[in-house]
Amino acid sequence: MILIHDLGRIYPAETSKQKKHMGIVECPVCKGQAKAAIPRALKPEMCIKCFRKSKALPAINTSDLPMKLIKDLGKKFPTKDSIQSTRYGIFECSQCSAHIELAVNDVKHRASGLCDTCYKPIRNSHIRTHGDSGKNTPYASLYRRWNHLRARCNNPSDSAYNDYGGRGITVCTEWDSSYEVFKKWSLANGYEEHLTIDRIDGNGNYQPNNCRWASMATQAANRAKSRSIKQSSIYKGVTLKKGDTKYIARIMLAGKSIALGSYITEKEAAIAYNKYVLSNNLEHSLNKII
């Protein structure tokens, strides 16, 4: 750096409590001037901005890039308002051989070696394979429900994850990987738009032999005992009244509570609950007798 004017010992700033030897120095590369401490500011050959520009960048590792690198453009700012630069290059599309400017990180995360123009038709055909993702399509509701059941089992950020994936409930591989398979099963097993998917065993997974399309009333009757409320029995439909020594078996049917009798043990009450469900051919889930 070149000393342009020696300012002597002065306070570097208005809030400084100690004087320092200061001067006006000039960068020989960009000719930019700045006030700086002497002699420390004279040691560098150029200012920090010029040094960063002149600093050699390591070669781009092309082994993990799906597109052919034509030219390394170095670092640049993506937009005028960007505050951080990133590495850019000229890449060649593997299909049309067009040369396009892309950020190296963007190329690394591409699933193919295609430019946007060549990849767009492939992406659109993938999205519209089943044709149910649109808002006004006949099975748009079914498609949304498929996405929701996968989210609550697979995505820890989903609001319902703790009650599903957090409890170990999963979606079978066939449904999780293919909406078409889930749709085919749904249409063959009584799907209607006003119904919702219900797990017969509330602690079981989302799979064909444990699921059905049911009304909200049926789902409410099949809902497992809440984990947030202190229960008097481990079985559904079984309660022990405070101060009583016998267990009461009850079942909800059409919004009404039906008493099934009182029993000495909760196991006997649970068996009575199961017998009532089976004898009346109800859709309620059965208790697993321990």
N, C-alpha and C positions, 0 to 999 in steps of 0.2 A: 504494500500500500504506500502511497506517496503523501507526504506531509505538505499540505497547501498553506496552512496558517496555524501558527503556534498561539494558543490562547492563554498559556501560562497556567498557574494554579488557580482554579476557580471551583465553584460548587457545580457538580454535574447536573443537578436538578434543584428546583426550588425547595424541595423537602430534604435535601442532603444536609448532613451535619458535619461533613468533612470535605475539605478541598482536595482536588486531584489535578494532576497535570493533564490538561486537555488540549485537543487540537482538531482542526478540520483536515480529514484525510480523504484521498480520492482513489477509487479503484482504477487501475490502469486498463482494465478490460472494458467495463461499461461506462467509465468516467463518472460514476455516481459518487457524490460527496456526502459525508456524514461526520457528526461530532463524535469523537471517541477518545479513550484514554491513551496517553503516550507513555512509554514506547510500545505498549502491548499491541496497539492497533497497526503498527508499522510492520510487524513480523509476517502476517499473511501476505501472499503474493496477490491475492484478489479478495473481493468481498464474498460473503457467504453465498449469495445468490449465484454469482458467477462460478464459484467453486462447485456448487451442486450441479450446475449445468454441465460443467466440464468433467465431472466425475464419471468414469466409465461404468456402464451398467453390465451386469453379467449376461451372458448369452441366454436367449430364451430356450428353455427345455422343450423341444418339439416332440419328444417321445410320447407324451400323454395328451397331445393335441389331435383332435379328429380332422383338422383342416391343415392344409399345407401352408407353411409360412413363406411368403414371398419377400417381405422386407420388414425389418425391425424399425419402428418409428420412435422408439424410446418412450419416455414419459411425457404425458401432456394432460391438460385439464379437460375432462369430458365436456363441460359447459363453461360459459363465462362466469357463472356464479359458483362454480365448484371451488372448494377450499383444499382439495387434495388431488394430486395428479395420479395417474395410473398408466401402466404400460400398454402401448398400442402397437399394432402391426398390420400389414397388408396380407390378407389370407385369400386362398383360392378355393372356390366352391368345388367339391369333388364331382358334381353333376354337370353344371353348366360352365365351369372353369372361369367364372367371373371373379374379378379381384375386388375385394371389399375391405374397408377399414374397420377393424373391430378391436375391442379391448381383449387382451390376452386372457383375463379371467373369464370373460364371457364365452370365449371359444372353449375353454376347459370344461365348462358346464353344459355345453351343447351335447345333445344325445346323438347327433349325426354330424357329418362333415358338409352339410348343405347350407347354402345361404338362405335368408328369409324367404325369398321368392320361390325357391325350389321346395322348401320345407312346408310352406303354407298349405298346399293341396293335401299333403300327407297328414298334417295336423288336423285339418278340417274333416277329412274322411274318418279319422280316428274318433273325433268328437261325435260325429253323427252316425256312428255304426249302429246304435240302437235307436236313435232319433227321439229319445225321451228326455233330453236335458233342457229343452225349451219350455217356456212358461205355459204355452197353450197346447202342448202335446197331450194326447190321451192318457199317457202314463207318467206325466211329470211328477205327480204326487208319489207314485211308487218309487221313482228314481230318487227323489229327495229323501224318502224314508230309508232307502238302501244306504245313502250317504250318511244319514244321521246315526243309524245303528253301528256302522263301521267307525264313525268318529267317537262315539261314546265308549267304544271298546278299545280303540287304538290310539286316540289322541289325548294325552294327559292334560292338554289345555282346554278340552271340552268341559262345559259346566256339569255334565252328567257323568264324567269319567269315574269319579270316586265310587259311584253306585254300580258301575258296570266293570270297566277294565280294571279299576282299582280293587275290585273284589275277585279278580281272576276270570271274569266272564269274557269269552272270546267269540269271534265269528269264524265259522268253519272256512277252510281254505277255498272251497268251491265258490262260496258266496263272496268272500272277501276279495277274491281276484277277478270275479266276473259278474257284472250286473245282469248279463243275459241269462246266466244260470239261475240267479235269484229270481228274475222275472218269470222264467219258465215255471219254476216251482210255485211261485205265488199265484199265477193264473190257473194252475192245475189244482190249487188247494184253497179255492174259495175267496180269492182277493176281490174286494170291493173298496171303492174309494173311502167310504165312511168307516171302514174297519181299520184296526191297527194291529201290528204284529205283536204276538204275545208268546212268551216262553212258558210252556206247560210246567216245567220245573223251574221255579223262580231263581234257583241257584245254578241252573244249567246254562249251556252255551247257546248261541244262535246257530242252529243247525236244523236240517229238515225234520228229523224225528223228535225235535223238542219245541217246534214252533207251529203256530197256527194264526190265522187271521180271525180276530175276535172283536166284539164290540167293547166300548169303554166299560160298560157294566160288568162284562165277563172278566175283563182285565182287573177291575177293582176287586172283584171277588177272589181273583187268583193272586193278588199282590202279596208278597212275603211280608212277614211281620217286620215293622219298622225297627231299624237298628238304633234309632235315636231315642226311642221310648223304652223305658224299663218294662219288661214283659214278665208275666207270672208263669209262663210256660214256654217251652222251646217249640211247641207245635202250634200250627195255625188253627184257629177255631177253638182253642182250649184256653180257659182262664181259671184263675184261682182267686176267689173273692177274699178281700181282707177279713181276717177273723174266722174264715170258713176252712174246713179240713178237706172238702171235696172239690174236685175239678169239674167245671161246667163246660160242656161241649155245645157250641152254637155254630150256625152257618148263615151267611147272608145270601138271600135269594130274592131277586126282584126288589131290592132296596129294603127288604125286611129281615129282621133277625129271627131265626127259628131255633128254639131250644131243643137240644138233642139228649138232654138228661144230665145227671150228675154222677161222677165216678170217683172211686177212692184214689186212683192213680191217674196221672196225666196221660200215660200210655194207653190206658183203657179209653179215656175220653177221645184221644186221637184216633184210635181204631174205630170208635163209633162214628166219628166225623167221616172217615174214609168209607165206611159201609154205607152211609147215607148218600154220599156222592155217587158210589157205584150202583146202588140199587135204584137211584133216580136218574141215572145216566146224565149227570151234570158235567159241565165243562170245567169245574173247579179242579185245581191240582190236588193231588193226594199228599198227605203227610208221609215223610220217610220215618218209619218207626225205628227208634234206636233201642 
